Each structure stands twice: as structure tokens, then as C-alpha cells.
Amino acid sequence: MSFSNTGEMASPTSVYNNRTEELKAFDDTKAGVKGLVDAGIVSIPKIFVLPPEELAEEPNSCQKNIEAPIIDLNNIEEGSRRKEIVDDVRIASEKWGFFLVINHGIPLSVLDEMIDGVRMFNEQDVEVKKEVYSRDTRKKVRFNTNYDLYKSRAADWRDTLTISLLAVDLDPELLPVVCRKSTLEYVKHIRKLGDTLFELLSEALGLQADYLGSMECAKEGTLVCHYYPACPQPKLTLGVSRHADPGFLTLLIQNEISGLQVLHEDQWFDVHPIQGGLVVNIGDLLQIVSNERFKSVEHRVIANHVGPRISAPCFFAGPLSMPEKTYSPIQELTSEANPPRYKEIPLREYVARFYSSSLDDEKSPLDYYKP
């Protein structure tokens, strides 16, 4: 990408007329958004600037005074207490599609070390990061900027380390050395918490605790480690575009810098970090199998003058390695008065459809599977 030593970007006209070339020039550096910041830019490249119609929608759209649901998982095995927790999960999943959990059993030291590991990976020598830079989705561990870089209307202001969590144990040697130990420890804990949450969600749907687990909802997934450098013009771009997650469930940790916003009743609201707390949001597949009892929530991340913001969402997406696997609304949740709201969905096809489009695509993958 063409920059002067003062950080000025190339002529807007030339950038606009050569968007694909500009994207490729940026991608070929393999240095990511952090590479731009390290180069001392004072204006963000045009490839990151939102279209005018989207910029016009953003001001004053966020409600600052709405509190997100917080669910305390303490004493979860006690009968009466468990019922309270299940009720809280049901209400949050039906009305919000989103909640935070505290006292979830993952030690604070494990969470802190995971965040530190993501920071150290991104702040190490760029030549080391380049060794795992790739857009090949078959690679179990890869680093890049925006999986949809060449498809989206505007690039998002973040770099990402993606780690595929298949049914078999992750080979430690594939993980970057600087964050290997912290990632392996965190994955062990997040998988256990995922199993617990799927039990609670099953009970919240009036099913046996092991129902969603028996459907292999938590069998495989992806850990996505985001690094959002400070942005010199945060009102012109986003950290993550507005979207809903394609999987069953997402569990996210974040550092102390805010940025995550969730859409509720047509208003955006800030999700402020809570020390030791995890964000949980319902994904499209859980909306499907629950026959829309639970709502998949749209969310985004705004850019910020300060940084880096760090987050690590873990997406539970079902057995992606099983090409024949299909999902549809659970029979017990349908009736003549409440018929299935989705057709049978081939899992592999559904996920491929999501990743073949851009994150900011106005048409949801769900739209293709309605009767």
C-alpha cells in the first residue's frame, strides 16, 4: 500500500479505482493492521473506511444505560439454585440472545494468561507472525486480517489468529510457541464450560440436560483470537462489522477495553468488560434447532482511539468434520400450531455458505433455509 513516511495515505481517487490492488498490497505485507499502526499512519487507508450510508447511520445509535443480563453460575449443582440459573438462561436466551456469566469455574489466572498470550503473539517480531499468515481455511492455525477481506464493503480494523478445535485433540506443535501453553490450558477449560452451558440451555428448552450435547453441538469449534490496535480515526471504521454468529454458541473473553456492542430492541448497547466474566451469545444454529425459541443476536465491535483491545471468542459449531451431518428444528419443540420454521440444513453446506459471503452481507445464511 502506498504511504509516505509521515503516514499519509495515497490519493483517495487512486485507492478507490484500484481497491482490489490496494487490498492485495495490504494483504501481501502480512503485517496486518498492527503493521499500519507501527508504520505511524495518521489516516486510515480507504479500504477500511465504511461506505457513506453506513457512516450516516452510526452517530448516537448506542444506548449507554442498558444493563446486559449477568448470570451467576455459583452453586450450579444445588437443586433449587440450578432451577434459578436455568430460568435466567431461558429468559436471557429468549429475550436477548446474549448474557454474561460469572463464577463459571475458569480461574482468573487462566483468562488473564490467555489474553496475555494473544497480546504476545501479536506484539512479537512481525517475521515470526508471517510464518503462520495464511488465507487457507484448511490450515488449523492461521493468522490474517479479516477472513472476508476481499468480499466486504470495508475492511475491519483488527488482526486475527484462528485456531480450529476439531473432535481430536489439538496438536500443540501447531500453536505459536509464545501462546501455546496459555491456549491449551484455556481450551481445556472453555470446552468444559461449553458442555455445562449446553446442559443449561437444554433444560431451559424443557429437554433433558444432555439433549443438545447428544446432538454434538459442542463437538467441534473454532477459537478466534482478535487484536484491535488503537485506531487514529475510529469513527470511520469498525473493529468487527454487524453480524450474527453462524454456530450454536459463542463464549468470549475480552480485556479491559470496551468495544463490543449488542443489538437489542433495535438499539445498540455497550457490553462493558467484567473482570473474570465471559460473554455468551446464541448463534444461528441454536436459533434453528430451538425453532426460534432462542434468538441469535446481532453484534459488532467499534474501533477505538485506545488499544489494543483483545478478545478471544470460542465458536461451538457442531461436528464440522462430518460432511453428512444435518440439523433442523427439534421435534419436541414443534407442533401443528408451531410448525418447523426451517428446513433441514446440511451443516457443511451451511458453514461454507457463511464463509463464502462477507461478514457485512445484508442477507443472512438463515434466509436460504426457511420453508
ABEGO torsion letter per residue (X at the ends): XBBBAAGBBBBAAAAAAAAAAAAAAAAAAGAEAAAAAAAGBABBBAAABBBAAAAAAABGABBAABBBBBBBABGAABAAAAAAAAAAAAAAAAAAGBBBBBGAGBBAAAAAAAAAAAAAAAABBAAAAAAABBABAABABBBBBEAAAAABABBBBBBBBBBBBBABBBBAAABBAAAAAAAAAAAAAAAAAAAAAAAAAAAAAGBBAAAAAAAGAAABBBBBBBBBBBBABAAABBABBBBBBABABBBBBBBABBGBBBBBGGBBBBBBBBBGBBBBBBBAAAAAAAGGABBBBBBBBBBBABOBBBBBBBBBAEBAABAABBBBBBAAABBAABBBABBBBBAAAAAAAAAABBAABABBAAAAABX
